[in-house]
Structure formats: C-alpha cells, structure tokens
Amino acid sequence: MTQKKAEHIEFEQLVRSSRRILYSVCLAFTDRKPDSINDLYMEIVANLWHGWPKFHNESSPATWVYRIALNTAGMELRKRRRWGWLKTYPMDESFVASLAEDPDPRIEELYELIDLLPDEEKKLLFLYLDHLSYAQIAQIAGTSENAVKQHIYRIRQKLIQLHKQEYDR
C-alpha cells in the first residue's frame, strides 16, 4: 500500500470516528436545516483534510478535530452574518426525529437560547454540553482551566437570565 493511500485511509477513519463531534458542531452553529448542516460539515471536512499533513499527534485527534470544526464554524458564521445570510429557523421535526428516537422539546429551546449568545460563548458552552472536561476545553480554547470554569459559570448564569426573560414575555 502506498503512503498516500495509507494517509487517505487514516483520514477517513478519523472523520468516521469524529462524526458525532462534527454533527454536534454543525447543529450548534447552523440554522439546523439539512442543507446548512451538510454545507458546514463538508467545509469542516475540507479544512480537516487541508490541515491533515500538519497534524502530528501533539494533541489528541478529538481535540484537533474540535479546534478545526469550531474555527471553521466561527469563520462561516462571521461570513454569513456579514453577508446577511444567517437566519435561524425552528428545527425540522423529521430531522430531529432522525437524530434521536425520542426528541426532547427542551433541546430546541436550549438551542434557541444558545443562538442568542456571542460566538465565543457558544463555542465554550458547546464543548461543555458535549461533556468535555474543563481541562480538555482549556486545551481546545488555548486558555487555563480556571478561566474556562469562570466563563462556563458566567455563560450558565446568562442562559438562566435569558430563559427568565423569555419566560416572562
């Protein structure tokens, strides 16, 4: 087997093993329409492929995938906002049903509240909701563990405040 073929196989395994991460990022940073999710997914995979030769296992593969995926999602969000493309829409019920057998309406409400947060706060909260440890989040974000704890605490307080505001309406 040639070196190039081995690289392709290894990259395909990485993408396959990272699908949950990739789709989670896509759900968190799009309008949750299947076309938008697919577009962001393909953009992330393209950026992963572009960066693949530079990945030297200095961090875990999952950490590297998170970094690329979150940076790509952030760039796409900024681009769409600048061009006025990004609008949020409620989740399509059939799509939600395909993601989980018993969809919870609170998840849609949570995503709607998260949509109100600034991009950097979304990224940290997304990693927290994906059950990463504070140490892992700090490594991905390039900051200290204590800073991550403080940011997550403030974000949670902000979400509680936003929820109360929405509930009071």
Phi and psi in degrees as a GROMACS rama.xvg file:
@    title "Ramachandran Plot"
@    xaxis  label "Phi"
@    yaxis  label "Psi"
@TYPE xy
-76.2285  161.418  THR-2
-61.0868  -41.5235  GLN-3
-64.3925  -42.0434  LYS-4
-64.3468  -41.0125  LYS-5
-63.2687  -40.03  ALA-6
-62.5736  -42.3165  GLU-7
-62.2988  -44.0907  HIS-8
-64.2431  -44.885  ILE-9
-62.8824  -41.1235  GLU-10
-65.3353  -43.1103  PHE-11
-60.8942  -38.3618  GLU-12
-64.8203  -40.7478  GLN-13
-61.897  -46.1402  LEU-14
-64.0993  -43.6468  VAL-15
-60.7361  -44.2964  ARG-16
-74.3105  -14.552  SER-17
-104.72  8.08292  SER-18
-55.4991  -42.7647  ARG-19
-60.4936  -43.8723  ARG-20
-60.6188  -48.0881  ILE-21
-63.7079  -45.4028  LEU-22
-69.6793  -33.1974  TYR-23
-63.6756  -44.1777  SER-24
-62.465  -43.5179  VAL-25
-62.6972  -40.6736  CYS-26
-65.6009  -38.6628  LEU-27
-74.0741  -26.7449  ALA-28
-119.632  22.0147  PHE-29
-129.907  -178.519  THR-30
-82.8572  5.35508  ASP-31
68.4382  22.7888  ARG-32
-88.36  142.68  LYS-33
-53.5318  -39.1376  PRO-34
-65.0282  -40.8846  ASP-35
-66.1645  -41.0167  SER-36
-62.5186  -45.5438  ILE-37
-64.2717  -41.0224  ASN-38
-61.6338  -46.9069  ASP-39
-66.6241  -40.0471  LEU-40
-56.7777  -47.5239  TYR-41
-66.4869  -36.8652  MET-42
-63.8986  -41.5658  GLU-43
-64.6131  -46.4264  ILE-44
-61.021  -40.2124  VAL-45
-62.2468  -41.8867  ALA-46
-69.0477  -34.5295  ASN-47
-62.2769  -44.6013  LEU-48
-63.1102  -42.4869  TRP-49
-61.6511  -38.5777  HIS-50
-87.2978  -8.88704  GLY-51
-53.9708  -44.1369  TRP-52
-63.5419  -22.1953  PRO-53
-89.2271  -8.65441  LYS-54
-80.5727  119.481  PHE-55
-123.269  30.806  HIS-56
56.4129  31.9258  ASN-57
-74.2821  -22.736  GLU-58
-130.656  174.436  SER-59
-69.6234  153.01  SER-60
-56.6758  -38.6078  PRO-61
-63.5719  -41.4433  ALA-62
-62.5189  -43.5214  THR-63
-62.8585  -43.9793  TRP-64
-62.913  -45.2948  VAL-65
-56.7869  -46.7394  TYR-66
-59.5851  -49.5729  ARG-67
-62.9124  -45.829  ILE-68
-63.9859  -45.7317  ALA-69
-68.0821  -39.6195  LEU-70
-64.9383  -41.8162  ASN-71
-63.6338  -45.836  THR-72
-61.0463  -42.321  ALA-73
-63.1032  -42.6941  GLY-74
-63.7593  -42.5504  MET-75
-65.3323  -39.7389  GLU-76
-61.4132  -47.0513  LEU-77
-62.4533  -40.7088  ARG-78
-64.0383  -45.781  LYS-79
-67.4362  -38.6282  ARG-80
-65.5936  -40.3638  ARG-81
-62.9476  -36.58  ARG-82
-93.1234  -2.29086  TRP-83
76.7052  21.6299  GLY-84
-85.35  -28.0919  TRP-85
-82.2551  119.086  LEU-86
-133.046  148.167  LYS-87
-99.2867  144.831  THR-88
-131.273  154.322  TYR-89
-63.9972  153.976  PRO-90
-63.968  138.635  MET-91
-71.3526  123.976  ASP-92
-59.1024  -39.2486  GLU-93
-66.9712  -33.9006  SER-94
-69.9828  -41.6081  PHE-95
-60.8626  -43.0989  VAL-96
-62.3656  -32.7321  ALA-97
-73.2561  -22.8096  SER-98
-83.7399  -30.6431  LEU-99
-146.914  142.665  ALA-100
-68.4011  -33.9384  GLU-101
-126.111  79.8111  ASP-102
-63.7762  141.994  PRO-103
-103.413  121.155  ASP-104
-61.9511  -20.2549  PRO-105
-66.9969  -26.3617  ARG-106
-65.1814  -43.7993  ILE-107
-62.0508  -42.1148  GLU-108
-61.8934  -41.3823  GLU-109
-62.3206  -46.1312  LEU-110
-61.1231  -37.8293  TYR-111
-63.5541  -40.1854  GLU-112
-68.59  -41.0058  LEU-113
-63.0849  -34.3742  ILE-114
-58.6902  -23.502  ASP-115
-81.3728  -11.9355  LEU-116
-82.1522  153.987  LEU-117
-64.5402  156.674  PRO-118
-54.7123  -44.9132  ASP-119
-64.6481  -37.8239  GLU-120
-69.3938  -36.9118  GLU-121
-59.0274  -44.6418  LYS-122
-60.8042  -48.2592  LYS-123
-63.8503  -44.4247  LEU-124
-64.5413  -40.8794  LEU-125
-56.9682  -45.8825  PHE-126
-64.1059  -39.4809  LEU-127
-63.9134  -44.7635  TYR-128
-67.5268  -21.4121  LEU-129
-86.4739  12.5223  ASP-130
64.4036  31.9627  HIS-131
-82.2655  149.448  LEU-132
-73.1043  161.765  SER-133
-59.3808  -36.0557  TYR-134
-64.857  -42.1316  ALA-135
-65.9534  -42.3593  GLN-136
-62.3386  -42.4165  ILE-137
-60.6392  -40.6176  ALA-138
-64.8521  -43.1678  GLN-139
-67.051  -43.1085  ILE-140
-79.3592  -14.9955  ALA-141
72.1512  40.0155  GLY-142
-140.158  -176.213  THR-143
-85.9439  160.121  SER-144
-63.7767  -40.6338  GLU-145
-63.8061  -39.8866  ASN-146
-62.5113  -39.8074  ALA-147
-63.3147  -45.5057  VAL-148
-57.6643  -44.3783  LYS-149
-64.9006  -44.1205  GLN-150
-63.0297  -44.5218  HIS-151
-63.0183  -41.7213  ILE-152
-59.6815  -47.222  TYR-153
-64.4609  -38.8385  ARG-154
-64.6763  -43.4503  ILE-155
-61.0145  -41.5897  ARG-156
-63.7639  -39.9706  GLN-157
-64.3748  -40.9047  LYS-158
-64.4838  -39.6229  LEU-159
-61.429  -43.7542  ILE-160
-62.7801  -45.4439  GLN-161
-62.0534  -40.3753  LEU-162
-63.7208  -42.8436  HIS-163
-62.6382  -40.6758  LYS-164
-63.2356  -42.9585  GLN-165
-66.6254  -38.1834  GLU-166
-70.3944  -34.3291  TYR-167
-73.5786  -16.128  ASP-168
